[in-house]
């Protein structure tokens, strides 16, 4: 997608990925929604992003 001009961001929701801490591998819809909202908030505050054109593609999200 980046090669076609899209700005992209990849992240792991809380409790997954390579970071430490507990709990681990906890599946929480509320937590996942908060993580996606935080990612959109982050992107919408970048000067190079048109906040009216943000979309999300989630794999198992």
N, C-alpha and C positions, 0 to 999 in steps of 0.2 A: 504494500500500500504506500509506503514511504516513497518508493521509486516512481509512483504515479502522482506525487505531489501532496499526499496527505500527511499531516503531522500525526504521529502515532505515539501511544504510551502503552506500556505493558506493565502489569503489576499483579501481585498475588494478594487476594483478600486476606484480612487478618486471620491469624491462626494457621496459615498455610505457608508454603515456600520454605526458604532456607533460613529465615530468621529464627532465633531461639525464643524461649519463653513458653508460658503455659496459659491457657489450655492449648493443646495441639489437635489438629484435624477436627475441629469442632465445626459442624455444619449449622450455620445460623443465617436464615434468610435476612433477618434484620441487620445483622452485622455486614453481610455482603452488600446489601442496599446502601448502607452507610459508606462502605468503601468505594462503591461506584460513584456515589454522590460526591465524595471527597475528590476523586479523580476528575470529575467534570468541573467541580469548583476550581481545582488547580488549573486545569486547562483554560477555563473561561477568564482567568486572571492574567493570562499571558498576552502581551501586546500583539503577538503575531497570530492570535486565534480569533476568529469571528465566532462569538458565543452563540450566534443563531444557527451555526452550522456544525454543531458537535453531535456526533453519533456514537453509539456503543455497539461493538460486536463482542459478545461473550461466549466463550467456550465453557460450557457447564456453569455459566454464570446466571 
